[in-house]
Amino acid sequence: MQGDFVEIRVSDNGGGIREDIRSGIFDPFFTTKDVGKGKGRGLAISHSVIVRKQGGTIGFESKLGE
């Protein structure tokens, strides 16, 4: 199916991600939460499924304080 695609957008009510740590957002165990509060697996798993297994793309937008 050439030309067919799906776009999914998700938002949250977090405080944004600092510029200096954004490059690691899809790394396993990455979390912006305090130690012991987050597992940091969700985006790494999403990246694996979407990019590695399906050949898709994944990205994010973040504004500190929003």
N, CA, C and O atoms as a Tripos MOL2 file, in Angstrom:
@<TRIPOS>MOLECULE
protein
  264   263    66     0     0
PROTEIN
NO_CHARGES

@<TRIPOS>ATOM
      1 N           0.8400   -1.1840    0.0000 N.3       1 MET1
      2 CA          0.0000    0.0000    0.0000 C.3       1 MET1
      3 C           0.8780    1.2370    0.0000 C.2       1 MET1
      4 O           1.2290    1.7440    1.0660 O.2       1 MET1
      5 N           1.2190    1.7040   -1.1060 N.am      2 GLN2
      6 CA          2.0760    2.8710   -1.2230 C.3       2 GLN2
      7 C           1.2660    4.1330   -0.9260 C.2       2 GLN2
      8 O           0.1740    4.3200   -1.4620 O.2       2 GLN2
      9 N           1.8110    4.9930   -0.0690 N.am      3 GLY3
     10 CA          1.1590    6.2500    0.2400 C.3       3 GLY3
     11 C           0.2140    6.2120    1.4300 C.2       3 GLY3
     12 O          -0.2370    7.2670    1.8750 O.2       3 GLY3
     13 N          -0.0940    5.0660    1.9470 N.am      4 ASP4
     14 CA         -0.9690    4.9770    3.1130 C.3       4 ASP4
     15 C          -0.1460    5.1090    4.3890 C.2       4 ASP4
     16 O           0.9640    4.5830    4.4730 O.2       4 ASP4
     17 N          -0.6870    5.8060    5.3740 N.am      5 PHE5
     18 CA          0.0140    5.9690    6.6380 C.3       5 PHE5
     19 C          -0.9970    6.2620    7.7320 C.2       5 PHE5
     20 O          -2.1650    6.5520    7.4710 O.2       5 PHE5
     21 N          -0.5160    6.1790    8.9580 N.am      6 VAL6
     22 CA         -1.3070    6.5100   10.1390 C.3       6 VAL6
     23 C          -0.4980    7.4900   10.9620 C.2       6 VAL6
     24 O           0.7100    7.3180   11.1260 O.2       6 VAL6
     25 N          -1.1450    8.5070   11.4760 N.am      7 GLU7
     26 CA         -0.4960    9.4480   12.3770 C.3       7 GLU7
     27 C          -1.2540    9.4380   13.6810 C.2       7 GLU7
     28 O          -2.4730    9.6120   13.7100 O.2       7 GLU7
     29 N          -0.5310    9.2360   14.7490 N.am      8 ILE8
     30 CA         -1.1210    9.2240   16.0830 C.3       8 ILE8
     31 C          -0.4480   10.3060   16.8940 C.2       8 ILE8
     32 O           0.7800   10.3850   16.9250 O.2       8 ILE8
     33 N          -1.2300   11.1370   17.5500 N.am      9 ARG9
     34 CA         -0.6950   12.1950   18.4020 C.3       9 ARG9
     35 C          -1.1800   11.9770   19.8220 C.2       9 ARG9
     36 O          -2.3460   11.6570   20.0560 O.2       9 ARG9
     37 N          -0.2720   12.1560   20.7630 N.am     10 VAL10
     38 CA         -0.5780   11.9720   22.1730 C.3      10 VAL10
     39 C          -0.0700   13.1950   22.9160 C.2      10 VAL10
     40 O           0.9970   13.7200   22.5950 O.2      10 VAL10
     41 N          -0.8140   13.6460   23.8920 N.am     11 SER11
     42 CA         -0.3490   14.7710   24.7030 C.3      11 SER11
     43 C          -0.4500   14.3940   26.1780 C.2      11 SER11
     44 O          -1.1480   13.4520   26.5540 O.2      11 SER11
     45 N           0.2620   15.1480   26.9910 N.am     12 ASP12
     46 CA          0.1880   14.9150   28.4320 C.3      12 ASP12
     47 C           0.2180   16.2470   29.1660 C.2      12 ASP12
     48 O           0.2910   17.3090   28.5460 O.2      12 ASP12
     49 N           0.1630   16.1820   30.4660 N.am     13 ASN13
     50 CA          0.1390   17.4050   31.2690 C.3      13 ASN13
     51 C           1.4280   17.5850   32.0570 C.2      13 ASN13
     52 O           1.4430   18.2560   33.0880 O.2      13 ASN13
     53 N           2.5170   16.9790   31.5670 N.am     14 GLY14
     54 CA          3.8100   17.1170   32.2280 C.3      14 GLY14
     55 C           4.4030   18.5020   32.0310 C.2      14 GLY14
     56 O           3.8380   19.3410   31.3280 O.2      14 GLY14
     57 N           5.5490   18.7310   32.6620 N.am     15 GLY15
     58 CA          6.1870   20.0410   32.6360 C.3      15 GLY15
     59 C           7.1790   20.2430   31.5140 C.2      15 GLY15
     60 O           7.9410   21.2100   31.5320 O.2      15 GLY15
     61 N           7.1880   19.3530   30.5380 N.am     16 GLY16
     62 CA          8.1300   19.4690   29.4310 C.3      16 GLY16
     63 C           9.4440   18.7750   29.7280 C.2      16 GLY16
     64 O           9.7090   18.3830   30.8650 O.2      16 GLY16
     65 N          10.2640   18.6260   28.7000 N.am     17 ILE17
     66 CA         11.5430   17.9300   28.8320 C.3      17 ILE17
     67 C          12.6560   18.9200   28.5160 C.2      17 ILE17
     68 O          12.6480   19.5720   27.4720 O.2      17 ILE17
     69 N          13.6140   19.0220   29.4350 N.am     18 ARG18
     70 CA         14.7320   19.9450   29.2470 C.3      18 ARG18
     71 C          15.4890   19.6400   27.9580 C.2      18 ARG18
     72 O          15.6280   18.4780   27.5750 O.2      18 ARG18
     73 N          15.9650   20.6590   27.3070 N.am     19 GLU19
     74 CA         16.7020   20.5430   26.0440 C.3      19 GLU19
     75 C          17.9130   19.6160   26.1690 C.2      19 GLU19
     76 O          18.1820   18.8360   25.2550 O.2      19 GLU19
     77 N          18.6380   19.6870   27.2670 N.am     20 ASP20
     78 CA         19.8760   18.9250   27.4200 C.3      20 ASP20
     79 C          19.6840   17.4190   27.5850 C.2      20 ASP20
     80 O          20.6610   16.6740   27.5030 O.2      20 ASP20
     81 N          18.4680   16.9520   27.8120 N.am     21 ILE21
     82 CA         18.2440   15.5100   27.9670 C.3      21 ILE21
     83 C          17.3350   14.9230   26.8860 C.2      21 ILE21
     84 O          17.0330   13.7300   26.9100 O.2      21 ILE21
     85 N          16.9070   15.7420   25.9590 N.am     22 ARG22
     86 CA         15.9790   15.2770   24.9120 C.3      22 ARG22
     87 C          16.5630   14.1990   24.0130 C.2      22 ARG22
     88 O          15.8160   13.3610   23.5050 O.2      22 ARG22
     89 N          17.8590   14.1940   23.8040 N.am     23 SER23
     90 CA         18.4550   13.2220   22.8880 C.3      23 SER23
     91 C          18.3140   11.7860   23.3890 C.2      23 SER23
     92 O          18.4370   10.8500   22.5990 O.2      23 SER23
     93 N          18.0640   11.5940   24.6670 N.am     24 GLY24
     94 CA         17.9470   10.2490   25.2200 C.3      24 GLY24
     95 C          16.5280    9.7750   25.4300 C.2      24 GLY24
     96 O          16.3190    8.7340   26.0530 O.2      24 GLY24
     97 N          15.5500   10.5010   24.9320 N.am     25 ILE25
     98 CA         14.1560   10.2120   25.2610 C.3      25 ILE25
     99 C          13.6920    8.8180   24.8410 C.2      25 ILE25
    100 O          12.8070    8.2560   25.4850 O.2      25 ILE25
    101 N          14.2580    8.2510   23.7880 N.am     26 PHE26
    102 CA         13.8450    6.9220   23.3480 C.3      26 PHE26
    103 C          14.7780    5.8130   23.8600 C.2      26 PHE26
    104 O          14.6280    4.6530   23.4750 O.2      26 PHE26
    105 N          15.7350    6.1650   24.7230 N.am     27 ASP27
    106 CA         16.6390    5.1760   25.3050 C.3      27 ASP27
    107 C          15.9100    4.3610   26.3700 C.2      27 ASP27
    108 O          15.0640    4.8880   27.0920 O.2      27 ASP27
    109 N          16.2440    3.0710   26.4640 N.am     28 PRO28
    110 CA         15.6430    2.2580   27.5400 C.3      28 PRO28
    111 C          15.9650    2.8560   28.9080 C.2      28 PRO28
    112 O          17.0870    3.2970   29.1580 O.2      28 PRO28
    113 N          14.9960    2.8630   29.7590 N.am     29 PHE29
    114 CA         15.0810    3.3210   31.1520 C.3      29 PHE29
    115 C          15.1920    4.8360   31.3010 C.2      29 PHE29
    116 O          15.4210    5.3280   32.4060 O.2      29 PHE29
    117 N          15.0340    5.5830   30.2080 N.am     30 PHE30
    118 CA         15.0130    7.0460   30.3140 C.3      30 PHE30
    119 C          13.7360    7.4660   31.0260 C.2      30 PHE30
    120 O          12.6520    6.9910   30.6880 O.2      30 PHE30
    121 N          13.8540    8.3360   31.9910 N.am     31 THR31
    122 CA         12.6810    8.8940   32.6560 C.3      31 THR31
    123 C          13.0080   10.2750   33.1760 C.2      31 THR31
    124 O          14.1530   10.5530   33.5310 O.2      31 THR31
    125 N          12.0300   11.1260   33.2240 N.am     32 THR32
    126 CA         12.1990   12.4520   33.8080 C.3      32 THR32
    127 C          11.7010   12.4580   35.2440 C.2      32 THR32
    128 O          11.7720   13.4780   35.9290 O.2      32 THR32
    129 N          11.2040   11.3260   35.6930 N.am     33 LYS33
    130 CA         10.6650   11.2240   37.0540 C.3      33 LYS33
    131 C          11.7820   10.9500   38.0520 C.2      33 LYS33
    132 O          12.8880   10.5610   37.6750 O.2      33 LYS33
    133 N          11.4780   11.1580   39.3290 N.am     34 ASP34
    134 CA         12.4300   10.8830   40.3930 C.3      34 ASP34
    135 C          12.7690    9.3970   40.4370 C.2      34 ASP34
    136 O          11.9910    8.5630   39.9750 O.2      34 ASP34
    137 N          13.9260    9.0730   40.9900 N.am     35 VAL35
    138 CA         14.3690    7.6860   41.1190 C.3      35 VAL35
    139 C          13.2950    6.8670   41.8260 C.2      35 VAL35
    140 O          12.7890    7.2570   42.8780 O.2      35 VAL35
    141 N          12.9590    5.7330   41.2330 N.am     36 GLY36
    142 CA         11.9510    4.8490   41.8110 C.3      36 GLY36
    143 C          10.5250    5.1870   41.4210 C.2      36 GLY36
    144 O           9.6030    4.4510   41.7740 O.2      36 GLY36
    145 N          10.3190    6.2790   40.7040 N.am     37 LYS37
    146 CA          8.9680    6.7080   40.3260 C.3      37 LYS37
    147 C           8.5910    6.3410   38.8970 C.2      37 LYS37
    148 O           7.4060    6.2530   38.5760 O.2      37 LYS37
    149 N           9.5700    6.1270   38.0440 N.am     38 GLY38
    150 CA          9.2760    5.8000   36.6480 C.3      38 GLY38
    151 C          10.1530    4.6680   36.1650 C.2      38 GLY38
    152 O          11.2890    4.5190   36.6180 O.2      38 GLY38
    153 N           9.6400    3.8770   35.2580 N.am     39 LYS39
    154 CA         10.3980    2.7390   34.7290 C.3      39 LYS39
    155 C          11.1460    3.1040   33.4420 C.2      39 LYS39
    156 O          12.1610    2.4840   33.1250 O.2      39 LYS39
    157 N          10.6600    4.0960   32.7030 N.am     40 GLY40
    158 CA         11.3560    4.5520   31.5100 C.3      40 GLY40
    159 C          11.3540    3.5580   30.3670 C.2      40 GLY40
    160 O          12.3280    3.4980   29.6170 O.2      40 GLY40
    161 N          10.3130    2.7850   30.2080 N.am     41 ARG41
    162 CA         10.2740    1.7780   29.1510 C.3      41 ARG41
    163 C           9.3130    2.1310   28.0280 C.2      41 ARG41
    164 O           9.4890    1.6460   26.9110 O.2      41 ARG41
    165 N           8.3240    2.9400   28.2740 N.am     42 GLY42
    166 CA          7.2690    3.1950   27.3060 C.3      42 GLY42
    167 C           7.7360    3.7210   25.9670 C.2      42 GLY42
    168 O           7.3620    3.1700   24.9320 O.2      42 GLY42
    169 N           8.5350    4.7630   25.9550 N.am     43 LEU43
    170 CA          8.9810    5.3330   24.6870 C.3      43 LEU43
    171 C          10.0220    4.4620   24.0010 C.2      43 LEU43
    172 O          10.0840    4.4350   22.7720 O.2      43 LEU43
    173 N          10.8380    3.7510   24.7680 N.am     44 ALA44
    174 CA         11.8140    2.8390   24.1670 C.3      44 ALA44
    175 C          11.0960    1.6940   23.4550 C.2      44 ALA44
    176 O          11.4850    1.3070   22.3530 O.2      44 ALA44
    177 N          10.0680    1.1600   24.0680 N.am     45 ILE45
    178 CA          9.2870    0.0890   23.4490 C.3      45 ILE45
    179 C           8.5560    0.6210   22.2190 C.2      45 ILE45
    180 O           8.5430   -0.0300   21.1750 O.2      45 ILE45
    181 N           7.9560    1.7860   22.3380 N.am     46 SER46
    182 CA          7.2590    2.3950   21.2020 C.3      46 SER46
    183 C           8.2130    2.5990   20.0310 C.2      46 SER46
    184 O           7.8600    2.3040   18.8890 O.2      46 SER46
    185 N           9.4080    3.0970   20.2980 N.am     47 HIS47
    186 CA         10.4060    3.3220   19.2620 C.3      47 HIS47
    187 C          10.7780    2.0060   18.5920 C.2      47 HIS47
    188 O          10.8690    1.9390   17.3660 O.2      47 HIS47
    189 N          10.9900    0.9730   19.3750 N.am     48 SER48
    190 CA         11.3450   -0.3300   18.8300 C.3      48 SER48
    191 C          10.2710   -0.8560   17.8890 C.2      48 SER48
    192 O          10.5780   -1.3200   16.7910 O.2      48 SER48
    193 N           9.0310   -0.7860   18.3090 N.am     49 VAL49
    194 CA          7.9250   -1.3050   17.4940 C.3      49 VAL49
    195 C           7.7180   -0.4690   16.2400 C.2      49 VAL49
    196 O           7.6150   -1.0120   15.1400 O.2      49 VAL49
    197 N           7.6580    0.8320   16.3950 N.am     50 ILE50
    198 CA          7.3290    1.7140   15.2730 C.3      50 ILE50
    199 C           8.4790    1.8420   14.2810 C.2      50 ILE50
    200 O           8.2680    1.7290   13.0740 O.2      50 ILE50
    201 N           9.6860    2.0730   14.7710 N.am     51 VAL51
    202 CA         10.8220    2.3430   13.8910 C.3      51 VAL51
    203 C          11.5170    1.0650   13.4440 C.2      51 VAL51
    204 O          11.6660    0.8180   12.2480 O.2      51 VAL51
    205 N          11.9360    0.2640   14.3970 N.am     52 ARG52
    206 CA         12.7340   -0.9240   14.0500 C.3      52 ARG52
    207 C          11.9050   -2.0200   13.4020 C.2      52 ARG52
    208 O          12.3400   -2.6290   12.4250 O.2      52 ARG52
    209 N          10.7350   -2.2720   13.9250 N.am     53 LYS53
    210 CA          9.9470   -3.4000   13.4230 C.3      53 LYS53
    211 C           9.0240   -3.0330   12.2700 C.2      53 LYS53
    212 O           8.7580   -3.8710   11.4090 O.2      53 LYS53
    213 N           8.5280   -1.7960   12.2320 N.am     54 GLN54
    214 CA          7.5730   -1.4070   11.2020 C.3      54 GLN54
    215 C           8.1320   -0.4290   10.1770 C.2      54 GLN54
    216 O           7.4740   -0.1430    9.1770 O.2      54 GLN54
    217 N           9.3360    0.0880   10.4110 N.am     55 GLY55
    218 CA          9.9470    1.0150    9.4670 C.3      55 GLY55
    219 C           9.3100    2.3950    9.4640 C.2      55 GLY55
    220 O           9.4200    3.1390    8.4890 O.2      55 GLY55
    221 N           8.6510    2.7250   10.5490 N.am     56 GLY56
    222 CA          7.9830    4.0200   10.6540 C.3      56 GLY56
    223 C           8.8760    5.0720   11.2730 C.2      56 GLY56
    224 O          10.0870    4.8830   11.3920 O.2      56 GLY56
    225 N           8.2840    6.1650   11.6620 N.am     57 THR57
    226 CA          9.0050    7.2470   12.3250 C.3      57 THR57
    227 C           8.2680    7.6220   13.6040 C.2      57 THR57
    228 O           7.0590    7.4260   13.7250 O.2      57 THR57
    229 N           9.0080    8.1560   14.5360 N.am     58 ILE58
    230 CA          8.4320    8.6240   15.7890 C.3      58 ILE58
    231 C           9.1950    9.8700   16.2120 C.2      58 ILE58
    232 O          10.4130    9.9450   16.0470 O.2      58 ILE58
    233 N           8.5000   10.8200   16.7410 N.am     59 GLY59
    234 CA          9.1330   12.0500   17.1820 C.3      59 GLY59
    235 C           8.3450   12.6600   18.3210 C.2      59 GLY59
    236 O           7.3300   12.1100   18.7490 O.2      59 GLY59
    237 N           8.8070   13.7870   18.8090 N.am     60 PHE60
    238 CA          8.1020   14.4570   19.8900 C.3      60 PHE60
    239 C           8.3610   15.9540   19.8500 C.2      60 PHE60
    240 O           9.3490   16.4220   19.2860 O.2      60 PHE60
    241 N           7.4700   16.6670   20.4480 N.am     61 GLU61
    242 CA          7.6160   18.1110   20.6450 C.3      61 GLU61
    243 C           7.4660   18.3650   22.1280 C.2      61 GLU61
    244 O           6.6090   17.7640   22.7760 O.2      61 GLU61
    245 N           8.2750   19.2330   22.6700 N.am     62 SER62
    246 CA          8.1950   19.5270   24.0890 C.3      62 SER62
    247 C           8.5580   20.9850   24.3310 C.2      62 SER62
    248 O           9.5050   21.5150   23.7510 O.2      62 SER62
    249 N           7.7890   21.6080   25.1900 N.am     63 LYS63
    250 CA          8.0610   22.9830   25.5950 C.3      63 LYS63
    251 C           8.1730   22.9790   27.1020 C.2      63 LYS63
    252 O           7.2340   22.5950   27.7990 O.2      63 LYS63
    253 N           9.3220   23.4080   27.6100 N.am     64 LEU64
    254 CA          9.5510   23.4220   29.0370 C.3      64 LEU64
    255 C           8.5020   24.3040   29.7190 C.2      64 LEU64
    256 O           8.2590   25.4380   29.3070 O.2      64 LEU64
    257 N           7.8980   23.7640   30.7530 N.am     65 GLY65
    258 CA          6.8600   24.4890   31.4670 C.3      65 GLY65
    259 C           5.4580   24.2430   30.9440 C.2      65 GLY65
    260 O           4.4860   24.7260   31.5250 O.2      65 GLY65
    261 N           5.3400   23.4910   29.8440 N.am     66 GLU66
    262 CA          4.0150   23.1980   29.2750 C.3      66 GLU66
    263 C           3.7970   21.7170   29.1810 C.2      66 GLU66
    264 O           2.7410   21.2760   28.7270 O.2      66 GLU66
@<TRIPOS>BOND
     1     1     2 1
     2     2     3 1
     3     3     4 2
     4     3     5 am
     5     5     6 1
     6     6     7 1
     7     7     8 2
     8     7     9 am
     9     9    10 1
    10    10    11 1
    11    11    12 2
    12    11    13 am
    13    13    14 1
    14    14    15 1
    15    15    16 2
    16    15    17 am
    17    17    18 1
    18    18    19 1
    19    19    20 2
    20    19    21 am
    21    21    22 1
    22    22    23 1
    23    23    24 2
    24    23    25 am
    25    25    26 1
    26    26    27 1
    27    27    28 2
    28    27    29 am
    29    29    30 1
    30    30    31 1
    31    31    32 2
    32    31    33 am
    33    33    34 1
    34    34    35 1
    35    35    36 2
    36    35    37 am
    37    37    38 1
    38    38    39 1
    39    39    40 2
    40    39    41 am
    41    41    42 1
    42    42    43 1
    43    43    44 2
    44    43    45 am
    45    45    46 1
    46    46    47 1
    47    47    48 2
    48    47    49 am
    49    49    50 1
    50    50    51 1
    51    51    52 2
    52    51    53 am
    53    53    54 1
    54    54    55 1
    55    55    56 2
    56    55    57 am
    57    57    58 1
    58    58    59 1
    59    59    60 2
    60    59    61 am
    61    61    62 1
    62    62    63 1
    63    63    64 2
    64    63    65 am
    65    65    66 1
    66    66    67 1
    67    67    68 2
    68    67    69 am
    69    69    70 1
    70    70    71 1
    71    71    72 2
    72    71    73 am
    73    73    74 1
    74    74    75 1
    75    75    76 2
    76    75    77 am
    77    77    78 1
    78    78    79 1
    79    79    80 2
    80    79    81 am
    81    81    82 1
    82    82    83 1
    83    83    84 2
    84    83    85 am
    85    85    86 1
    86    86    87 1
    87    87    88 2
    88    87    89 am
    89    89    90 1
    90    90    91 1
    91    91    92 2
    92    91    93 am
    93    93    94 1
    94    94    95 1
    95    95    96 2
    96    95    97 am
    97    97    98 1
    98    98    99 1
    99    99   100 2
   100    99   101 am
   101   101   102 1
   102   102   103 1
   103   103   104 2
   104   103   105 am
   105   105   106 1
   106   106   107 1
   107   107   108 2
   108   107   109 am
   109   109   110 1
   110   110   111 1
   111   111   112 2
   112   111   113 am
   113   113   114 1
   114   114   115 1
   115   115   116 2
   116   115   117 am
   117   117   118 1
   118   118   119 1
   119   119   120 2
   120   119   121 am
   121   121   122 1
   122   122   123 1
   123   123   124 2
   124   123   125 am
   125   125   126 1
   126   126   127 1
   127   127   128 2
   128   127   129 am
   129   129   130 1
   130   130   131 1
   131   131   132 2
   132   131   133 am
   133   133   134 1
   134   134   135 1
   135   135   136 2
   136   135   137 am
   137   137   138 1
   138   138   139 1
   139   139   140 2
   140   139   141 am
   141   141   142 1
   142   142   143 1
   143   143   144 2
   144   143   145 am
   145   145   146 1
   146   146   147 1
   147   147   148 2
   148   147   149 am
   149   149   150 1
   150   150   151 1
   151   151   152 2
   152   151   153 am
   153   153   154 1
   154   154   155 1
   155   155   156 2
   156   155   157 am
   157   157   158 1
   158   158   159 1
   159   159   160 2
   160   159   161 am
   161   161   162 1
   162   162   163 1
   163   163   164 2
   164   163   165 am
   165   165   166 1
   166   166   167 1
   167   167   168 2
   168   167   169 am
   169   169   170 1
   170   170   171 1
   171   171   172 2
   172   171   173 am
   173   173   174 1
   174   174   175 1
   175   175   176 2
   176   175   177 am
   177   177   178 1
   178   178   179 1
   179   179   180 2
   180   179   181 am
   181   181   182 1
   182   182   183 1
   183   183   184 2
   184   183   185 am
   185   185   186 1
   186   186   187 1
   187   187   188 2
   188   187   189 am
   189   189   190 1
   190   190   191 1
   191   191   192 2
   192   191   193 am
   193   193   194 1
   194   194   195 1
   195   195   196 2
   196   195   197 am
   197   197   198 1
   198   198   199 1
   199   199   200 2
   200   199   201 am
   201   201   202 1
   202   202   203 1
   203   203   204 2
   204   203   205 am
   205   205   206 1
   206   206   207 1
   207   207   208 2
   208   207   209 am
   209   209   210 1
   210   210   211 1
   211   211   212 2
   212   211   213 am
   213   213   214 1
   214   214   215 1
   215   215   216 2
   216   215   217 am
   217   217   218 1
   218   218   219 1
   219   219   220 2
   220   219   221 am
   221   221   222 1
   222   222   223 1
   223   223   224 2
   224   223   225 am
   225   225   226 1
   226   226   227 1
   227   227   228 2
   228   227   229 am
   229   229   230 1
   230   230   231 1
   231   231   232 2
   232   231   233 am
   233   233   234 1
   234   234   235 1
   235   235   236 2
   236   235   237 am
   237   237   238 1
   238   238   239 1
   239   239   240 2
   240   239   241 am
   241   241   242 1
   242   242   243 1
   243   243   244 2
   244   243   245 am
   245   245   246 1
   246   246   247 1
   247   247   248 2
   248   247   249 am
   249   249   250 1
   250   250   251 1
   251   251   252 2
   252   251   253 am
   253   253   254 1
   254   254   255 1
   255   255   256 2
   256   255   257 am
   257   257   258 1
   258   258   259 1
   259   259   260 2
   260   259   261 am
   261   261   262 1
   262   262   263 1
   263   263   264 2
@<TRIPOS>SUBSTRUCTURE
     1 MET1         2 RESIDUE 1 A MET
     2 GLN2         6 RESIDUE 1 A GLN
     3 GLY3        10 RESIDUE 1 A GLY
     4 ASP4        14 RESIDUE 1 A ASP
     5 PHE5        18 RESIDUE 1 A PHE
     6 VAL6        22 RESIDUE 1 A VAL
     7 GLU7        26 RESIDUE 1 A GLU
     8 ILE8        30 RESIDUE 1 A ILE
     9 ARG9        34 RESIDUE 1 A ARG
    10 VAL10       38 RESIDUE 1 A VAL
    11 SER11       42 RESIDUE 1 A SER
    12 ASP12       46 RESIDUE 1 A ASP
    13 ASN13       50 RESIDUE 1 A ASN
    14 GLY14       54 RESIDUE 1 A GLY
    15 GLY15       58 RESIDUE 1 A GLY
    16 GLY16       62 RESIDUE 1 A GLY
    17 ILE17       66 RESIDUE 1 A ILE
    18 ARG18       70 RESIDUE 1 A ARG
    19 GLU19       74 RESIDUE 1 A GLU
    20 ASP20       78 RESIDUE 1 A ASP
    21 ILE21       82 RESIDUE 1 A ILE
    22 ARG22       86 RESIDUE 1 A ARG
    23 SER23       90 RESIDUE 1 A SER
    24 GLY24       94 RESIDUE 1 A GLY
    25 ILE25       98 RESIDUE 1 A ILE
    26 PHE26      102 RESIDUE 1 A PHE
    27 ASP27      106 RESIDUE 1 A ASP
    28 PRO28      110 RESIDUE 1 A PRO
    29 PHE29      114 RESIDUE 1 A PHE
    30 PHE30      118 RESIDUE 1 A PHE
    31 THR31      122 RESIDUE 1 A THR
    32 THR32      126 RESIDUE 1 A THR
    33 LYS33      130 RESIDUE 1 A LYS
    34 ASP34      134 RESIDUE 1 A ASP
    35 VAL35      138 RESIDUE 1 A VAL
    36 GLY36      142 RESIDUE 1 A GLY
    37 LYS37      146 RESIDUE 1 A LYS
    38 GLY38      150 RESIDUE 1 A GLY
    39 LYS39      154 RESIDUE 1 A LYS
    40 GLY40      158 RESIDUE 1 A GLY
    41 ARG41      162 RESIDUE 1 A ARG
    42 GLY42      166 RESIDUE 1 A GLY
    43 LEU43      170 RESIDUE 1 A LEU
    44 ALA44      174 RESIDUE 1 A ALA
    45 ILE45      178 RESIDUE 1 A ILE
    46 SER46      182 RESIDUE 1 A SER
    47 HIS47      186 RESIDUE 1 A HIS
    48 SER48      190 RESIDUE 1 A SER
    49 VAL49      194 RESIDUE 1 A VAL
    50 ILE50      198 RESIDUE 1 A ILE
    51 VAL51      202 RESIDUE 1 A VAL
    52 ARG52      206 RESIDUE 1 A ARG
    53 LYS53      210 RESIDUE 1 A LYS
    54 GLN54      214 RESIDUE 1 A GLN
    55 GLY55      218 RESIDUE 1 A GLY
    56 GLY56      222 RESIDUE 1 A GLY
    57 THR57      226 RESIDUE 1 A THR
    58 ILE58      230 RESIDUE 1 A ILE
    59 GLY59      234 RESIDUE 1 A GLY
    60 PHE60      238 RESIDUE 1 A PHE
    61 GLU61      242 RESIDUE 1 A GLU
    62 SER62      246 RESIDUE 1 A SER
    63 LYS63      250 RESIDUE 1 A LYS
    64 LEU64      254 RESIDUE 1 A LEU
    65 GLY65      258 RESIDUE 1 A GLY
    66 GLU66      262 RESIDUE 1 A GLU
